[in-house]
Amino acid sequence: MVALVGVVAFLVALVSTMILIPKLRAAGIVGKDLHKPGQPEVPEMGGVALVAGFTAGVLLAIGLEAFIPSILPVDFVSLLGGLATVLLVALVGILDDLLGLRQAVKALLPAVGALPLVAIRAGHTTLTIPFLGRVNFGLAYTLFLVPLGITGAANAVNMLAGFNGVELGMGLVALGAMAAIALKVQATTALVLVLSGIGGAFGLLLFNWYPAKIFVGDVGTLSLGAILAVACILGDFEAAGLIVIVPYALDFLIKAVHGFPSRGWAGERGADGKLRCPANGPVGLAQAVLRLTGGLSERSLALFLIGFEALFAGLAALVYHLR
């Protein structure tokens, strides 16, 4: 029955994407595809479809819990809190896509999205820390670590973006690991959130893969990060979240050294169609890969980054399955 949540999320995202593409183009909500000849304009804010699919999947689980609780036993309050958090973070993404928020404002606002989880005191305050063992953070977990986790994950996923299919591809791999872990530890509530995210992301990816017919936008990347963080918190497998976020953290560190550039993060397209690292780079993980490989097509770069994420997603799943 839990698989139905993902199926519904997929169908809603798929239909929503098909509706959004012409609507966004007609409204002039488009962005340049920087790595294509002529830099054609492509509809943005496709992440709205992901959020729609995710919401539909979670609402289905909430409805089943309300009327037939024996079919899909979940924590009703936690599920509502998780949904509210993702929707609030998605709102930040919509505001940024439409209004262009200042970078510092966009970086901090996702913390507001954590308020529903703070209000219900989601998660467990005792965490296992390498070399320290079990540590009880008490109220600091709720008031500090939960908002930090939501903000950090949302911004990290948002930064490693800009290439057809890479945001959703990496996100799906990370969510896949979370699903395997949630099944292992029998965290049904977290599993519902993850499967809803997988369904929503896959429905949109069919139109976002190379060559993209629609871009994810900040609403999509921020929401993906929030879904990952919320699932880890409610499922009590935060350590897995720290493992799968490593590629994003590497990108964050490289960009931090260069002052978080808002421009110059892309690759330079050569006459052979391959992307190469600019002379003043690398200023991000993608450019570092281009420098090390000597150049890749956009599709190959996306597959490389997705494969790199798969290494850490597999490690996270392995750690929990060997426990």
N, C-alpha and C positions, 0 to 999 in steps of 0.2 A: 504493500500500500504506500510506503514512503516514496517509492520510485515515481508514483503518480504526481507527486509534488514537482519533481524535476521535469516531467513531461509537460505539465500544464505551464510551467515557467517558460519552457522552450517554445511552445506554441504561441503564447502571448507575446514573447519577445520577437518571434519570427514575423507575426502579423503586424505588430507595432512598427517594426523596422520597415516593412514594405509600405506602410502608411506614411511613415516619417520622411522617407527619402524625397518624394516629390513635394511634400509640405514644407520641409526645411529649405529646399532649393527655391521654391516660390517665395518664401519669406526672406530670402537673401542670407540665411544663416549657413554660410559656407566658408571653407578654408582652402588654401592652396595645398595641393599635394606636391610637396617640395622636391620629391625624388622622381618625378615623372617628367618626360619631355614637355615643355610648355607650361608646366606647373598648373594643371587643370584644377578648377574649383570643384570641391566635393562637399556635400552636405555634412554639417557638424552636429554635435549634440545627440549622436546615435545612442549614447548611454542612457537616454530616457527610456529606450526600448528595453534595455537590460534591467533598469529599475522597475519598469512595468511588469516584466516577467518575474523578477524576484518577488515583487509584492504579491502577485497573483499566487505564486507557489506558497508563500508564507500564509496568506489569507485562507487558502484551501486547508492548510494544516490547522489553522486556528478554528475554522469552521468544523472540521472533523473532531477536534478536541472538545468543542463546545457542545456538539450534538451527539457524537458517537465516540466518546473518549477511549473506549476499549480498542478501537481500530488503530489509532496512531497516538500512543501516549506521549505527550510532550508537556513541558512546563509552560502553561498558558501565559503567565506573567512575563517570564523570560523571553518568550517568543515575541510578545508585543513590544517589550523593551528593545529587543534586537532590531525589530522592524522599524521602530521609531528612530533609533540611532542611524540606521542606514538611510532612511528618508531625509533626516536632517542633514546628513553629510551630502546627500544627493542635491539638496537645495543649495548648499554652498557651491557645488559644481555648476548648477544652472545659473546662479548669480554670476559666477566668474565667466562662464561661456557667453553670457549676454552682456554683462557690464564691464568685464575685464578688471577684476579686483586687484588691488596691489598685492604683490607677492607675499609680503609679511602678513597681510590680513588673511589671504587665502590659506596660508600655512597654519594659522592659529585657529581659525573658525571651526575646523572639524572637531575641536575639543568641546565645543558647545553641543555637538551631536552626541557626545558621550553622556550627557545629562540623564537620559532615561535609564541607562545602565547604572549610573551612580545612584539614582533615586531608588532603584530596586536592590541596590547593593549586590550586583551580579558578580558571579565568579567566586573563587575560593581565595582567601587571603594568604594561604600558605602555599609557597612555591618551592620547587626544588632548584637550587642554584648550584652550578658546577663548583666543586671544591669547598662549598659551604654547607651543602646538604639542604634540609628542609628549613625554610625561613618564613616566619609568620609576619607579614607586613602590616597586619591589622587594618586600621582605618586608612593608612597611607595607600593601600592597594586600591581601595574604592575611590579616594579623592585625587590620587596622583597617577598611579600606574594605569588605571583604566582609561582616563582621558589621554594619557601619553601614548598608550597602545593604539587607540583609535586614530589619533592625530598622526602618529609616526607612520602607521601602515598606509593610511590614506594618502599622505604626501609622498611616501616612497614610491608607491605604485604610480602616482600621478607624474612623477619626475621621469621615470623610465618609460618613455612613450615617444610617439612621433613617426613610427614606421608601421606600414600596413600589417595588421594582424598581431603585432607583438604584445600589445597590452592585454588583449583577450586571450591570446595563446598562452602567455605566461600565467595569467590569472587562472585559466582553466587547469593548467598543470598543478598549480598550488592548491586550488580548490579540490582537485582530485585526490591529492595526498590527505587533505583535511577530511574528506569523505571516508577514506580508508581508515583513518585514525578514529573518527567518530564511530564507525561501525565496530572497530576493535574494542573501544572502551564503552560502547553502548550509550553514547551521548546522543539520544534521539533528537533533542531540541537543536543541538548544533548541527546534526545531520540534515535536518529540514532546511536550515539556513544555507548550508553548503550546497545541497542539491538544488535549491531554488536559484542560488547564484550560478551554478553550473548550467542549468537550463536556460537562464536568461542570457548568460555570456555566449553560449553556443548558438542560440537563435540569432544573436547579433553578429557573431563571427562569420557566419555564412555570407554576409554582405560586407564585412570589414576586412576579409582576407584579400591578399594581393590579386588583382588590383582593386583597391577598396572602392566601394560604391557609397560608403558613408563612414565618417570618422566617429570615434567613440566620444571625444570631448572630455572636458574635466569632470562633467557629471558622471561619466562612465568610469574613469580611472579612480576618482575619489571614492565612488561607491564600491568598486571592487576591493579596494584596500580596506574599507570599513567592514565589508562582509567577512573578509578573512579575519580581521581583528575580533569582531563580535563572536564569530564561531569559536575562535581559540579561547576567548574569555568564558563563554557559556559552556563550552565543552571541557574546560579545565585542562587544556593541552597547550598552554602558552609557550612551552619550550619548543613545540613543533612550529609555532608561528615564528619564533626567532630563527629557526633553521631555514624555513622556506623564504624568509625575507632577505637572506644573505646577498643574492644578486642585486636586489634593490638597494641594499645598504652600501654595497661597493659603488654603485652608481652615485648614491648620495655623497659618499666621501670624495669621489673624484670631482663632482660638481661643487662641493663645499670648498675644496682647495682653490677652485677657480671663481669663487664668489657667486655660485648659483646663476650662471649666465642664462638669460631669457632668450638670447640669440646665439647663433654659432654652434648650436649643439648637434646640428644635422650633419650628414655626410655630403661630400662633394661628388656629384655625378660626373663620371668621365664619359668619353665618346663611346666606350665599350659597354656602357650601361651600368658599370659597377660603381658602388659608392666607396669613397676613400676618405681617410681621416684628413681634415684640413691641416695645413702646415703648423698652425698655432695650437693644434689639439694634442692629445685628446682631452675634452672637457666633460666626458661622460663615459659610461661603460660601453655604449654602442660604438663610440669613436675609438675606444681602446681596442675593441675587437677588430675594427677596421684597420687600425694601425698594425696589430699583430698578424693579421691574415694578409695584408697587402691589398685588401679591397674585396668586397662581396656585393652581389646583387641584393636589392632590398629584400627579396623573398628569402635568400640564403641567410642574410643577417637576422631576419626574424626567426628562422628555424634554428639558427645557432643560439640565439638568446633563449628561445623556448627550451632547447636542449640543455642549456646551462642551468636554467631553472629546474628542469626535470631531475638533475643530479641532486640538488638539495631537497626537492620534494620527495624523491625516493629515499634519501637519507632520513628525513623526518619520519616517513612511514615505517622504515625499517627499525628505527630506534624504538618506536612504540609497539611494534609487533614482536620485538625481542624481549620486551619487558616481562 
